Amino acid sequence: MTNNTKIALVTGASRGLGKNTALALAKKGVDVIVTYRSSEVEASSVVSEIAEMGGKAAALQLDASSTKPFDEFAAQVKQTLRDQWQAEQFDFLVNNAGIGIHKPFAETTEDDFDRLINLQFKGVFFLTQKLLPLIKDGGRIVNLSSGLARFTLPGYSAYASMKGAIEVLTRYMAKELGHRQIAVNVVAPGAIETDFAGGAVRDNPEINTFLASQTALGRVGVPDDIGGAIASLLSEDNRWVNAQRIEVSGGMFL
């Protein structure tokens, strides 16, 4: 193995945007540790796809909504880096794991709120903190936000608020990790055809048509629009981009 192989850790990468990001990184020659919450079979298939491309990958189980397993998870990452890469640290962290809850503000329960904040905000905050010793100086972090933190569609008050928090956190992380030359940015996808929030954008023709009509490029996004953007942001060409919110939405609600 050459020492210049970059390694990324992508959370929630057994399907959707996380899977797409892992594959896009692999296409650029980056090796990947993917995490999955429950779908081990899907995560293994991502590892196999990366192996078929000539890359190396590993899958680790992680429930990113609870801080309890984070110590054990960090130890597993450390062991995996040693076993598979003979490395002590990795280069890129992509905090992608997430869920969507679509409910009016007046009907959002405390349980809904807690589920969202634990995964979308608290989990990202403390998982990144826990993994800091394993991230190389000069490495990079990408957090995932949403177009919904900029524009407003009814039913996402809790979800979008957490994403707004992630955008502020990203700037603080960039400021405080700068002494280690770690750049931290946030990517905010627009509406994407995935199974997110019950697959509404993908499966509901009215929603799909409406969102396409509000997008400058005239369609809703697909996962390939996002994974490639994240992989590109992590390329050496973008090393000087730091503390930025990059919306990848085709120009929604301009």
N, C-alpha and C positions, 0 to 999 in steps of 0.2 A: 504493500500500500504506500502511495505517495503521501507525504506529510501535508500537501496542499489541498487534499480533499476536504471540502467544507461539509459540515454536518448540521442539519436543522432538526429542531424538535417542533412538531406541529400538533397542537391539541385538537381533539375531536376530528380526527382525520380518517375515520373509517368510511365516511360518505360525504356527500355535499361539497361545500366549498373547501373544507379541510382536505378531503381526498384530492380534489382538483389541485389544490396548492401543493400538496406532497408530490403529485405526479409532475406538475410544472417545474418544481425545483429539481426533481430527478432528471428531467429532460435537459436541464442546464448543468448536470454533473454534480449536483449536491446530494449527498446521502441523507437519509431521513429516519428519525425516530417518530413513529406515529402513535398517538394515544387514542384509545377507544373506551367508551363507558361500559357497553354491554355487548356490542356486536363484534365478537372476536373473529368470526368467520370472515366478515367484511374487511376487518383490519388486516387479516392474513392475506386476503386477496390483493390488497393495496401493496403489501410487502412483496408478494409474488410479481405483481406488475412492474414494480421498480427493479426487481432482480432481472426480469426479462429485458429491461432496458440496459442492463449492464451495471446498474447501481447497487448499492447495499442499503438495506432498511431493516428496521426492527419494530415490533409492535408491543406497547406496554399498556396494561389496563389502568385507567385512572378515572375516578369520579371527581371531576374538577369543581363540583358544587359543595364539597366538604373539605375543610382544611385538615381534618384528622389524618388522612393517608399521605399528606404531602412529604413528611419526613421519610417515610418508607419509599415513596415514589422517587424522591431525589436519590436515595441510595440505589434503587434499581437502575436509574439513569446512569449513575456513576459506574455501576457494575457492567451495564450493557456497553458503555463507551469503551471500557477496558477490554471486555470479551470480544466485541465485534470489530472495534476500530483501533485497539491498543492506544486509546486516547484518554486524556483526563478531562477534557472539556469539549463543548460543542460551540458552534458559531452563531446560529440563528434560532431565536425563539419566536414562534408564531402562536399568539394566544387567540385561537379560533373557536374553541368549544363554546357552544351556546344553544339556547332554545328560544323560541318565540312564544309569548302568550298574547293573544289578541283578544282584549276585553275592554269595554268602555271603562273610563276612569271611575264612574259611579259604581261599577260592579266588580272592580278588581279587589280580590280578597287579600288579607294579610299573608295568607299562605302563598298566593300567586306572587306577591311582592317579594317574599322571602326566597322563594325558589329562584326568581330572577336575579336578585341581588347577590345571592350566594354563588351563583355560577358566573354571571356576567361581570360582577365587580369585585366582590370579596375574594372569589376564587382566583381571578387574574392577579389581584394585588398580592396575595400571599403566596401563590404558586411562583410568580416571578421572583419574589423576595427569596424564596427557598432555593430557587435554581441559580441565583446570582453567582455563587462560587463556582458553578459548573459552566458558566458562560465565559468565553474567552474575552480578554481585553481586546477591544477593536471589533467585537461581535455586534450583532444587531437584534433588535426586538421589534416585531410588528404586532400591534394590537388591532383587533377588529371592532369597528364601530358600525354605523349604519347611516344611510341617507336620512333616516328618520330623526337623527339628532339635529339636522338642519331644517328640513321641512316637516310638516305636521299632517299626519293622516289619523283620523279618529281610531281609537282602539289600541294605541301603542304607548300610552302615557308612562307606564312603569318601565317597559322595555327601553324606550327611547331615553328616558331619564338616566338609566344605568349606562347607556352608551354615551350620553353627554358627560357622565362622570369619567368614563374611560378616556375620553378626549382630553379632559383636564389632567388626569393622571399621567397620560402619555407625555405631556409637556414637563411635568415634574420629574418623571423618570429620566427624560432626556437631560434635564438640567443636572440632576443629582448623579447620573451615571457617566456624565461627560468626562470626568477625570479618568475614567477607564476607557475612554474612546468608544463607548458603546452608544450607537445612534438608536433612537427610539421614535418610531412613526406610527401613525394610525391610518388604516385603510377603511374607508366607509363605502361598502357596496350599496348600490341602489336596489330596486326590485329585481330579484333573480328567480328564474324557474328552477326551484329545488323543492324538496319536501318540507322546507321550513314553514312554520306556522300552518301545518296541515296541507302544504302544497297549494295554497290559495292562488298565488301568482301563476303557477304552472297550470293548474287544473280548472280555474274559474275563468271562462272566456270573457265575461264582462270586466272583471278586475284586470285581466291581462290587456284587453283592448284599451281600457281607460288609462292604465299606466303607460302603455306604448304611446298613446296620444299626448301624454304629458312629458315625453322624453324627446329631446332634440334629435337624436338619431333614429327615432321612430319605432323602437321595439323595446321589450324588456330584456334584461340581461340573462345570460346563461352562465353556468359555472366557469366555462373556459375564459370568460371575460375577466374573472376575478383572480383565479389561480395564477395566470400569466402575469397579471399586474403585480401581485405580491412577489413572485419570483424575480421579476424585473427590478422591483424596488430593492431586493436583497442582492442584486448584482453589483459588481465592483463599480460600474458606471454611476451608480446612485449613492456612493459612499458618503457624499457631502450633504445629502438630504437628511435633515434631522428635525425632530419636534414638529413635523408637518401632518396635517390632516389631508389625506388624498382621497377624494371621492371618486369612485369608479362606478358611475351610474348612467353613462351615455348622455348626461345632461338632463337630469330630471328636474322638473319644476323650476326652470330658470327664470 
